Every structure is written in structure tokens, then in C-alpha cells.
Amino acid sequence: MISKTYQLQTLTCPSCINKITAGVKSLPGVERVEVLFNSSRVKVDCTEDSCSPDDIKQTITKLGYEILDEK
């Protein structure tokens, strides 16, 4: 299991949480997605062998959010 945290530029409304959660959760191997509205962070837990951090980043970007940092 790996955990990644992505710092986004901004989340402008609570519906952003549902949009990001649904998009990232649909990726193979993703076990848990937590979107923190107040800090504009997305935490993702996924299985190491079937989850790609690049796929997560691409999904978030395609949904219209800019990633500032990844941990």
C-alpha cells in the first residue's frame, strides 16, 4: 500500500470534493481518497502494484485542478 498527498492550487466549492473523489476512486488499485477542502489537499491510498501516481496526477489535472506539490 502506498499513500500520496497532492497539494492543489485551490478548491473553490464543496462539489469539487465529489468530482475529485469520483475521478480518482475510479482508477485501478485506489483504495481510499480523501479530499480536504480547507487545505486543498487530496490524500490517496492505493495498492503499489496496480496504482500509478502519474495516473492520479493526470486524472486530477484532467478534472481541471492544478497540482502544486506531491508528497
N, C-alpha and C positions, 0 to 999 in steps of 0.2 A: 504494500500500500504506500502510495506517495501522496503528499499534501503540497499544494501550491496555493499561494496567495497572490492575487493580482490587484494592484492599486490602479483604479480608473481615474480619469480626469474628473468627471462629475457624474452623479446620478441626479436627474432633475425631478423625478417623480416616483412615487411608490410602484407604479406599474412597471418601472424598469426592473424591479426585483423579479417579477413573474417572467418577464421577457428573457432575462439573462438565465434564470434558473431553468426554464424550459429548454432553452437552446443548448446550454452546457450539459444538462442532465440527459439529453438525447444522444450524447456521444458514447461510443462503446467504452466500457470499463469505468465510467464515472459512477461512484457510489454515493457521494454527497456533495451538494452545492449549497453554500451559504452566502447570501448577498447582504452586506452590511451597508444600509442606505446612508447612515450618518457619516461614515468614514469612506464611502465609495470604494469598498473592498469586496473582492469575490474570493472566497475560500473554496477550494475543490479538493476532495479526496477521491483517489481513483486507484485501480489496480495497475501496478507498474508495467506488466507485460501487454496490456491492451489499451493503455491510455497514452496519448501523446500531448505533451504540453503545447506543442505547436498547433495541434488541432483545437485545443482550448482557446489559445490566443486568437487564432483565425476566426473561430466562432464568435467570440466576444467582439472582435473588430467588425465582422460582417453584420452584427446586430446594431452597429453604429456607435460603439463606445471606444474611446482611446485608452490604451493601456500605458500607464506611465512607468510602472515598475513591476517586477516579478520576483517573488521570493519562494 
